[in-house]
Amino acid sequence: MNFSLKEIIDLDFFLSLDEGMEDRKETAARDREIFREIEGAGPGSGIDNKIDIKDDRSLLLAWLKRRRQMADRGDGRLPGSLYHSLYRWTLRIMAVLGLAAGFITAYSFLAYHGSRPVNVTLFIAFFILFQALLALAAGIVMARRIRPGGSNGSRYSFFHTLIFEAFLGRLRSVIEKAGDLPGSAVFKDAGASGLVSRFRSGTYKGLLFWPVFTASSLAALGFSLGCLGGTLFRVMVTDLAFGWQSTLFTSGEQIHKMVSALALPWSWILPDGAALPTLAQVHGSRIILKQGMSGLATEHLAAWWPFLCMGILVYGGIPRLALLGGAVGAGKKALNAFDMNRPRYRRLLMRMRSPRMNMEIRETGGTRAHTRPPLPDPALARGAAIETAPVLPPTDPGGGGPQEVTEPRTAEPQAAEPEIRQKTPALVLASARSYPDGAMDDIAGALDRQLGVDIAGIARIGFEFEGDEPALKAAAPPENGVVILLQEVWQPPIRGLLYYLTQLRKAVFPDHDIWIFLTRTPGEGAMAVAAGDMDFQVWQTAVAQLKDPGIIVERWMP
């Protein structure tokens, strides 16, 4: 089961809200309850009863649907829906602008006042060859993005950057206006600032590349179709005259050969004379400056327009249409390949799948017995919890009425829920001075509880890349695993440390994510780091500036 970008944005929004909540127990209880609803979903529950709870994507998507139902503001005002609506309007505007620009450009270029024919050479150069070169450049960019091992799509051309920044600025404004309600500060922070910053930093920038590429391809397609429409409109309402002149090419045969080469894609479809001008028509439409156009035949001057229209369609419209279809397909492929194994999603999956043990007192009702001291309860020998409850004995023979006695009652624990967990192996990088062997057991428990990872190996480092590189390359992380770097939160992320991180990512672990797990100093009390800790926020800001989505900052949560 695959996510759309709209659903990924909403998932990011709800996770951001959860990260801002102080009561972690309440969040865990809510997510566990959602999991139980998904597990036992049936008709009418609003949840697909065919969800595979062992599949991470299916489970996350079902959780998102349930959270949307629980949202007070409704699905239409969530950031994902706002993005989807804004993007659809952006596509419409880009298409209209492209059509209008192409129509006006061609209509203006073909202005003919009867004294001088339209220069075919300039028309072919701009409306056919130049458009073909632009389409070729866009095709090369697409090929580089989609080839195995190609660019991750986090860099944009100048034109794409303009669209990207304009779109993000408008998206932030729309989200903030939608959240402009009493008590909506968390909505603004999580929905606008946090989301836009993650788009710009690279976390989701690769996903947004293809929507931006699609929008630009649609605008270019609109331009080509607008040029075609403008040309045809001019031909229908104006008696156009086309001619050619050149200092370099003085022979009509040379021009005819060039035109014939350009017309190869469609010359086998259209009949002779309609696909391209004949040799006689090419000779008859040559403009010689000193002779003027009085001696040129009208049928020769009007013979160029079918060739020009087919050139715009074949070299401008069809390639852009192919690029548009390829961008849509590549965007879907990028969404399907999006890594749902990130720490934020893994914590959510852990909260849902981790079993919870509850102690429940089961009432068995009172019994009637004669007044006497209670017999020893065998449950005491088993260490079970004992409580007392009123028991109504029979009426006292002396007329004293019922007398209250006590009867032991045991607290029976609920059966533990089956645990469904798939742990990710991890290579842990830690300084022996900061994290001795005695502290690793507690750290292993925290990593297991929060991120669902199992320590497959520990590499001791000194944060000097030249000295650590041989040992790091020897301690390769397991396949499909992650790399976790333990770091004390109070140590500032200075330039040397950030350089060390980038070298780890580029030279040693290019195919693995690096999770920076921040803790307090071992042996000095609790090692958990608060969400509002200033040092933690400094780390987040510094790592975000690296613009590498494979380097992630995590903290030891209480």
Sequence and secondary structure as in RCSB ss.txt:
>XXXX:A:sequence
MNFSLKEIIDLDFFLSLDEGMEDRKETAARDREIFREIEGAGPGSGIDNKIDIKDDRSLLLAWLKRRRQMADRGD
GRLPGSLYHSLYRWTLRIMAVLGLAAGFITAYSFLAYHGSRPVNVTLFIAFFILFQALLALAAGIVMARRIRPGG
SNGSRYSFFHTLIFEAFLGRLRSVIEKAGDLPGSAVFKDAGASGLVSRFRSGTYKGLLFWPVFTASSLAALGFSL
GCLGGTLFRVMVTDLAFGWQSTLFTSGEQIHKMVSALALPWSWILPDGAALPTLAQVHGSRIILKQGMSGLATEH
LAAWWPFLCMGILVYGGIPRLALLGGAVGAGKKALNAFDMNRPRYRRLLMRMRSPRMNMEIRETGGTRAHTRPPL
PDPALARGAAIETAPVLPPTDPGGGGPQEVTEPRTAEPQAAEPEIRQKTPALVLASARSYPDGAMDDIAGALDRQ
LGVDIAGIARIGFEFEGDEPALKAAAPPENGVVILLQEVWQPPIRGLLYYLTQLRKAVFPDHDIWIFLTRTPGEG
AMAVAAGDMDFQVWQTAVAQLKDPGIIVERWMP
>XXXX:A:secstr
    HHHHHHHHHHHHHHHT S HHHHHHHHHHHHHHHHT  TTSSS TT  TTSHHHHHHHHHHHHHHH TT G
GGSHHHHHHHHHHHHHHHHHHHHHHHHHHHHHHHT   SSS EEHHHHIIIIIIIHHHHHHHHHHHHHHHHSTT 
  S    HHHHHHHHHHHHHHHHHHHHHT STT HHHHIIIIIHHHHHHHHTTTHHHHHHHHHHHHHHHHHHHHH
HHHHHHHHHHHHS   EEB  SS   HHHHHHHHHHHTHHHHTTS TTTSS  HHHHHHTB BTTTBTTTS HHH
HTTTHHHHHHHHIIIIIHHHHHHHHHHHHHHHHHHHT    SHHHHHHHHHHHS    EE          S    
  GGGGGT  EEEEEE    BTTTTB   EEEEEE EE          EEEEEEE TTTS HHHHHHHHHHHHHH
H EEEEEEEE  S HHHHHHHHHHS   TT EEEEEEETTS   HHHHHHHHHIIIII TTS EEEEEE  TTSS
     TT HHHHHHHHHHHTT  TTEEEEE   
